[in-house]
Amino acid sequence: MERYVLNTEKETMEEVFGVTSPSLSILEPTFNAAPGHSLPIIFSNQGMPVLKSAIWGIEAGKINISSLDIDDVLGNNKYRPLLKTNACIIPITGFYKWKQTVDDPLPFFIRIHTRELLGIAGFYLENDDARNSFCVITKSANVLIKPLDNTMPCIIDSQNTRSWLTGNAETILKTGFNDISLLPEMTTVRVPDLVNDLTNNFPELVQPIPKLRDDD
C-alpha cells in the first residue's frame, strides 16, 4: 500500500473501533497519506484500544520499510514477536493503487462502499525519540485488485479487531483473510492524476473520473 485516505468523523472512529479520540486534530482529514507522514494508528494499552499518531515507515538498516508481506513478517525473527506485543490497526477510508501496465501509470482508488472505515493490519515500533512508527502488512491481491497490482493491504474483519490487538495477530495472519466475502462490496474507480503530487491533499483526489483512453 503506497498511499491511502482517511476521512471520518470522531464519532465514527469511536463507534467502529471502540476507541476514544484524544483530540480532533489527530483525525484531520488526509486524502494523500504517504510513507513518512504522521498518521493515526490504534493499538492496545492494558487491554484498551488507544488512538495515537505514528510515522508511517520503519527503519531497517539504511532503508525505510512502509509495508511487508505476510510471509516476510512471519518469517522474520525480529518482526514476528511484535505481532504479539505491538500489533496495530491503521484506520483508513480507502487506498490507492497505480496500474503499472502502461507507460503512464494510472491512479485508482479502492474502498468498500458499505464501510466508512476499514482496519488495516500492521505493527508498530517504539523508537528512542518517543515517536512510534508503523508498518502495513500486505497479502496477495484479490481478483479485483490484481489487474492493478499483485499486493493489497490485509483488511481485518470487524469481529477480529480486538483479537488482533490483544495478542492473536500471528494466528490471524496464519489463518488468512477472506477477501471473497468483500468482493461484492469493494469498488475501484479511476481518479485524477493530481494524486501523484504529494503536495495535493483535498477531496477531489478521490473524485471518480471517466475513462480517458482504452488502456484505463
N, C-alpha and C positions, 0 to 999 in steps of 0.2 A: 504494500500500500504506500504510494508515494505522496498522496495528498488526500485531505478529506474536509468535510464540512461539519460544523457543529453550530446549530441554530435552534435554540429551545428556550422555553421559559423555566424559571426556577421551580415552579410548582410541578412541571412535568418531570424534571430531573429527580425531584424528591419522590414523586409517585412511582416512577419506573424502577428506580434503584434503591429506594428507601434510605436515601442519604440526605443530610441537611447541608444546604449550600451555605458556606461561611459568609459569602458576600456576593452581590450581583456582578461585581467586576470579573470574577473568575469565569462567569458564563457569558462574557462579552461575545457576541456572535462572530464566528470566523468562517469565511467562505473559501479560504485557501490555506488551510493548515498544512504545514510542511515540516520536515525534519529541521531541528534547531529552534523551533518555536516553543514557547511556554504554553502548555495546554493542560486542561483538567483531566485527571485520572481518578479512579475510585479504587481504594484498597481497604484492607481490614485492619482496624486498630482495636485490639482487645475484643475481637468478635463483632465490632460495629463497623459498617461501611463509612468511609471517610472520603470526602472530595477535596483534592489538593492539586495545585499546579505542579507540573514537572516538565522537564525539557525532553522533547521527542528525539531520541537517539542516544545510544550508549557507546561509551568509548571502549574499543578493543584494540589495544596497542596504538598504532598510528592512524587507525581508521575509525569512523563513526558508523554504527550499525543502527538503522531505523527499523528493520524488520528481519525476522528469521523464520525459516520454515519449521514446521512441527518436528521433523526428523532431526534438524540441526539443533533444536533446543533439547530434545530428549536424549540426543547422543552426545551432549556436551556436559562434562563433569562440573563445569562452573555454573552453567545456566540451569540445568535440570533441578538442583536443590532449591533454586529460587522459586520454583513453581509452588513449593510448599509454604515458603515464608514470605515471598514478595510478589505473589500473583496480583495482577491489577486488571481493571476493566477500563477501556478507553471509550467514553461515550461519544457517539458520532450520529449525525443525521444521515450521512451517506458518504461515498468516497468516489474519487476519480480514477479512471483508467485511460490509457492512451493506446489507440490502435496503431501498432508498430509495423503493420504490413504494407504501409505506403511510405513514400518518400517524405511526406509531411505528416507526422503523427497527429491523429485526430483525438481530441479530448471527449470523454464520455463521463456522465455522472450516473452512479448506480445507487439505488436506495430500495428499501422495502416500503411500498406505498401504504401498507397497513400499520406501520410503526413510525412514530415521530422520532424515536430514539433507538439506536442499536448499541449493544455492548460488544466491543471487540476484545478478544483475548490478548493479554500482554503480561509482561513482568517489569518490575522497576528496580533500580539500584539506588541505594542511599550513598550519596557522594560526600567527600570530605568537606565540600563547601556548603553543605546542608541543602543543596539544590538537587532534588531527586531527578533521575532521568528514567525514561521508559523505552521499551522495545515492543513493537507489534508482532504477534505471531501469525504466520500465514500458512496456507494449505494449497493444494491443487485447486485450480479454478473449476467451477461447475460449468455445465454446458452453455449457460447464458453468457458467462464472462470469458470463457475460453477463446472466442474469436478475437478478443481484445488483448488478453494476457493469460499466461499459464498459472498465475497465482491469484489468490484473493485472501482477504483477512478472515480469520476464524471468528464467526459470529456466534456468540454464546446464547443459547436458549434461555429465556427468562427464568425457567424453572431451575437452571443450573447456576444462576448468578451468585447466590450465597455460597453454594458448594465450591465454586471456582475461587472465591476469595478466602475460604477458610480451610485450605489445606488439601483440596481434592483436585487441583488443576491438572496434575500429571495424569490422574485416572481419566479425566475428561478428554485430555489430548489423545490418550491411547485408545479411548472408545471411539473417537471420531466425531464429526459434526454432520448432522443430517441436513444437507442442503436441498435435497429433493423436495422436502416439505415447504421450503422457502421459495422455490422457483415460481409458483403461480403469483406470488406477492412481490417479486423482485422486478424492478424496471430499470432499463438502461436507455439513456437519452443522449443524443449529441448536444454538446454545449459549446459556447463561444470559445475561440482561441484565446480570448482575454485571460483565461485561467492559466495560461502558460507563463504569464508575468506575475511573479510573486508579490509585486507591489500592489496588484489589484486584489481588493477584498470587499466585495459588495454582492448583493443578492442576484444581480443579473448574471453572475458567473454560472448559476445553475438553471438559467432560463433555457428551456429546450429550443433548438433552432432546427429548421428544416434541413433535409438532405441537400448538401451543396454540390455533390458530384457522385459519380457512380460507385466509387470505392469507399464512400462513407459507411 
